[in-house]
Amino acid sequence: MHKHPSSTSTIETLLSHSSCRSFVDEPITEEIRDLLFTAAQSAPTKSNLQQYSFIEITDSNIRDQLISFFPEMKWAITAPLLIFVLGDLHRNQTICEWANRTYNAHHQDAFLNASVDAALATQSLIMAAESIGLGACAISKIREKIEQVSDLLELPKSVFPVCALAIGYPKLRPGSTSPRLPLDAIRHINKYRKPSRELIKHYDAQFNASYGPPTPRYPEQFGSPKTASWSDNVSRQTSVCERNQLTAYLVKQGIIEKSKDEPAE
């Protein structure tokens, strides 16, 4: 059994981050679970509105249903700790009702604030987990069946899934941290600079030298590249409208307003 280890330094944890996709079959104690959620709640939040929630999945029937939705993600759904991260505007809408006030936050701004709140809390939870020897992986694929997931978790209006989190003790030693873009590609001084093709080409070469060429995305649509690369995959993935059901779902949940330019159904 894993004992509760002392935590590593914050900087060490951040710089050594690597997603974990293989876990040993060992439960995580209630003490550690509480610690992780408390760490998540320590994240910054817009105006202290705290517009996020977590659903911890302990029901085996719900897990089985999720596996039927995402059979290729069984490794994540069967993790010792499975959490769904939600953007949550419903709680504060209810608080407005209690105060006999009309909730009137701008739809898109509220959606962005809740999404950022959820993302910051998720990052804090992941870093807390990794700092004490756990592995974690965020799963955005759950948004590919966002309506089915929402129905399964009985989400009310104004609540939406952001991602799932699979957490457990790593079966294998965490892999090396994948190289990130050169700092000059993401840090701008005073004004935005146009992207540098040379920096991106340098990063492609560095990535392939470290990990080998990545598996090309959407080969059925774009064919096989002469040399697979990170940037080629970026152009492939962002040339396809993935999860195009999201807007309709967010409108249905009352989170964003339907565009006036959309044709009537």
Secondary structure as GFF3:
##gff-version 3
##sequence-region A 1 265
A	DSSP	alpha_helix	10	15	.	.	.	ID=ss1
A	DSSP	alpha_helix	30	41	.	.	.	ID=ss2
A	DSSP	three_ten_helix	46	48	.	.	.	ID=ss3
A	DSSP	beta_strand	52	56	.	.	.	ID=ss4
A	DSSP	alpha_helix	60	69	.	.	.	ID=ss5
A	DSSP	three_ten_helix	71	73	.	.	.	ID=ss6
A	DSSP	alpha_helix	74	77	.	.	.	ID=ss7
A	DSSP	beta_strand	81	88	.	.	.	ID=ss8
A	DSSP	alpha_helix	90	98	.	.	.	ID=ss9
A	DSSP	alpha_helix	107	131	.	.	.	ID=ss10
A	DSSP	beta_strand	135	139	.	.	.	ID=ss11
A	DSSP	three_ten_helix	141	145	.	.	.	ID=ss12
A	DSSP	alpha_helix	146	152	.	.	.	ID=ss13
A	DSSP	beta_strand	159	168	.	.	.	ID=ss14
A	DSSP	alpha_helix	183	186	.	.	.	ID=ss15
A	DSSP	alpha_helix	197	211	.	.	.	ID=ss16
A	DSSP	alpha_helix	219	222	.	.	.	ID=ss17
A	DSSP	alpha_helix	230	237	.	.	.	ID=ss18
A	DSSP	alpha_helix	246	252	.	.	.	ID=ss19
###
